[in-house]
Amino acid sequence: MLDFSEEHKVAQQAIRAWATSRLAPRVPALESGNELPYPLMRELGATFGMIDLVKAQFAKMRDGGGGKGKARGSGAESPLMAILMMELSRVCPGFALAMGASLGLCGGAILARGTPDQKERFALPVMTMERIGAWALTEPGAGSDAFGSMKTRARRVDGGYRLSGSKTFITNAPHADVFVVYARMPEEGDVRAFIVERSMDGVATGPAFKKMGMHSSPTGEIFLDDVRVPADQLLGGDDGRASRAAAKSSLTGERFGMTPMALGIVDRCLEECTRYARERMQWGKPIATFQLVQEKIARMYVVRSIIHALLMRQLEADRAGVPLPMEEASASKLYCARMTTEVAMEAVQLKGGAGYMQEGIVEMLARDAKLLQIGGGTDEIQILRIARELLSEG
Ligand SMILES: Cc1cc2nc3c(=O)[nH]c(=O)nc-3n(C[C@H](O)[C@H](O)[C@H](O)COP(=O)(O)OP(=O)(O)OC[C@H]3O[C@@H](n4cnc5c(N)ncnc54)[C@H](O)[C@@H]3O)c2cc1C
């Protein structure tokens, strides 16, 4: 796959038009926290028939056809989802993150690993955006070492489980209705995922954190105080399958899911800088005539081309049903995250004082891009993962 198909390009144009006319004017309100992203997410879903499409796919699944709930990691593997994340990230990466965490991480995890009943009861309303989802792995004392240092505990009780602990830095936590929560089961020595609902006794969330970037996506804590979770809300059911593997597949999805976000940010930076370089006059001529400015633009183009190629490879692998290895997910995420942050900072530099002002989009993109180097595993963790895979024996 070299590029999106003509059909997908038409969809891309339609989403770009929506993002320009509907999302862009709302960005100041979303970024200031005066407006939440969820009503606009639902409007987007309704405008493009996503809700009807999800319902139709569920109907097919019930009839025994249509992929039987095929796992979709972050959801960004499919061309349309990738286009959506890319186009939203061109305008507001925080909005894309909130949507990706609900549909891709929470909804995707339940679709990938849930029982048929869990898919109906929890994935369907999340995928139709009736309910908002969050995916909760990170804890105050367990970030990079999320599994090894996990303190949240689940113990078996009659008819279900009791969960205690807390999670932090969770996208959508302040407002989500449904949470996929990872907890250690000491008796079994393993980590499992549970579907927790806000309405359950003992569930509380903190206010949204104030962050460096991604202001349009609320991030917060979840507190679980001896929460009783019914047996049928153990993700995947009690068939003894470890969910550490399930969480890891979501992490791979999250890593690949960053590629279209990175492409959207880099693409927008390149577009803004090309236009500005042609228009901005200094020393009596457009700054585009200066070779140091040209170098920045050429380097942005190189990064854009490579991220585009990485995305096409991911989409092709998904289409062919060939899973790409974890080290490739890590390598891709590492490259995308670092280079997108560099490109966005260079875009600020190219625009000078105008780049540093909040009125221009590159200031927001530069702050938002930095999250790509932290969320879904930091750069350092990606490097360790790649080295471990390459150097392990056998
Ligand atoms: C905006 C935002 C949204 C997020 N959304 C979610 C979400 O929806 N769900 C979720 O579960 N989590 C989420 N996270 C959490 C994110 O995944 C973690 O922040 C990330 O994994 C890093 O963990 P940490 O912050 O605890 O950093 P730490 O693990 O404390 O790391 C601190 C520093 O030490 C480095 N480090 C750690 N271990 C090593 C090592 N072995 N070798 C070298 N360096 C090392 C790290 O690279 C980093 O530079 C989100 C985070 C942010 C900022």
PDBQT file of the ligand as one rigid body, heavy atoms in Angstrom, charges set to zero:
ROOT
HETATM    1  C1  LIG A 401      -1.455  13.316  28.772  1.00  0.00    +0.000 C 
HETATM    2  C2  LIG A 401      -1.242  11.902  29.213  1.00  0.00    +0.000 A 
HETATM    3  C3  LIG A 401      -2.221  10.944  28.954  1.00  0.00    +0.000 A 
HETATM    4  C4  LIG A 401      -2.059   9.627  29.407  1.00  0.00    +0.000 A 
HETATM    5  N1  LIG A 401      -3.073   8.730  29.208  1.00  0.00    +0.000 NA
HETATM    6  C5  LIG A 401      -2.977   7.484  29.765  1.00  0.00    +0.000 A 
HETATM    7  C6  LIG A 401      -4.085   6.574  29.688  1.00  0.00    +0.000 A 
HETATM    8  O1  LIG A 401      -5.116   6.877  29.085  1.00  0.00    +0.000 OA
HETATM    9  N2  LIG A 401      -3.965   5.364  30.305  1.00  0.00    +0.000 N 
HETATM   10  C7  LIG A 401      -2.834   4.998  30.984  1.00  0.00    +0.000 A 
HETATM   11  O2  LIG A 401      -2.803   3.898  31.537  1.00  0.00    +0.000 OA
HETATM   12  N3  LIG A 401      -1.763   5.845  31.063  1.00  0.00    +0.000 NA
HETATM   13  C8  LIG A 401      -1.808   7.077  30.479  1.00  0.00    +0.000 A 
HETATM   14  N4  LIG A 401      -0.752   7.949  30.568  1.00  0.00    +0.000 N 
HETATM   15  C9  LIG A 401       0.425   7.554  31.337  1.00  0.00    +0.000 C 
HETATM   16  C10 LIG A 401       1.660   7.279  30.511  1.00  0.00    +0.000 C 
HETATM   17  O3  LIG A 401       1.524   6.072  29.818  1.00  0.00    +0.000 OA
HETATM   18  C11 LIG A 401       2.865   7.319  31.488  1.00  0.00    +0.000 C 
HETATM   19  O4  LIG A 401       3.029   8.664  31.893  1.00  0.00    +0.000 OA
HETATM   20  C12 LIG A 401       4.121   6.790  30.866  1.00  0.00    +0.000 C 
HETATM   21  O5  LIG A 401       4.035   5.406  30.627  1.00  0.00    +0.000 OA
HETATM   22  C13 LIG A 401       5.351   7.052  31.751  1.00  0.00    +0.000 C 
HETATM   23  O6  LIG A 401       5.138   6.695  33.086  1.00  0.00    +0.000 OA
HETATM   24  P1  LIG A 401       5.479   7.744  34.238  1.00  0.00    +0.000 P 
HETATM   25  O7  LIG A 401       4.834   9.032  33.898  1.00  0.00    +0.000 OA
HETATM   26  O8  LIG A 401       5.144   7.139  35.547  1.00  0.00    +0.000 OA
HETATM   27  O9  LIG A 401       7.051   7.978  34.154  1.00  0.00    +0.000 OA
HETATM   28  P2  LIG A 401       8.179   7.117  34.883  1.00  0.00    +0.000 P 
HETATM   29  O10 LIG A 401       8.006   5.677  34.590  1.00  0.00    +0.000 OA
HETATM   30  O11 LIG A 401       8.270   7.526  36.304  1.00  0.00    +0.000 OA
HETATM   31  O12 LIG A 401       9.483   7.610  34.119  1.00  0.00    +0.000 OA
HETATM   32  C14 LIG A 401      10.200   8.797  34.475  1.00  0.00    +0.000 C 
HETATM   33  C15 LIG A 401      11.446   8.871  33.580  1.00  0.00    +0.000 C 
HETATM   34  O13 LIG A 401      12.274   7.738  33.827  1.00  0.00    +0.000 OA
HETATM   35  C16 LIG A 401      12.545   7.064  32.617  1.00  0.00    +0.000 C 
HETATM   36  N5  LIG A 401      12.688   5.625  32.864  1.00  0.00    +0.000 N 
HETATM   37  C17 LIG A 401      11.841   4.796  33.513  1.00  0.00    +0.000 A 
HETATM   38  N6  LIG A 401      12.314   3.547  33.535  1.00  0.00    +0.000 NA
HETATM   39  C18 LIG A 401      13.494   3.577  32.864  1.00  0.00    +0.000 A 
HETATM   40  C19 LIG A 401      14.488   2.616  32.533  1.00  0.00    +0.000 A 
HETATM   41  N7  LIG A 401      14.341   1.329  32.877  1.00  0.00    +0.000 N 
HETATM   42  N8  LIG A 401      15.567   3.013  31.849  1.00  0.00    +0.000 NA
HETATM   43  C20 LIG A 401      15.728   4.311  31.467  1.00  0.00    +0.000 A 
HETATM   44  N9  LIG A 401      14.822   5.282  31.748  1.00  0.00    +0.000 NA
HETATM   45  C21 LIG A 401      13.735   4.911  32.442  1.00  0.00    +0.000 A 
HETATM   46  C22 LIG A 401      11.350   7.374  31.730  1.00  0.00    +0.000 C 
HETATM   47  O14 LIG A 401      11.643   7.175  30.359  1.00  0.00    +0.000 OA
HETATM   48  C23 LIG A 401      11.096   8.833  32.094  1.00  0.00    +0.000 C 
HETATM   49  O15 LIG A 401      11.956   9.649  31.364  1.00  0.00    +0.000 OA
HETATM   50  C24 LIG A 401      -0.874   9.254  30.090  1.00  0.00    +0.000 A 
HETATM   51  C25 LIG A 401       0.136  10.213  30.302  1.00  0.00    +0.000 A 
HETATM   52  C26 LIG A 401      -0.033  11.508  29.878  1.00  0.00    +0.000 A 
HETATM   53  C27 LIG A 401       1.059  12.500  30.157  1.00  0.00    +0.000 C 
ENDROOT
TORSDOF 0
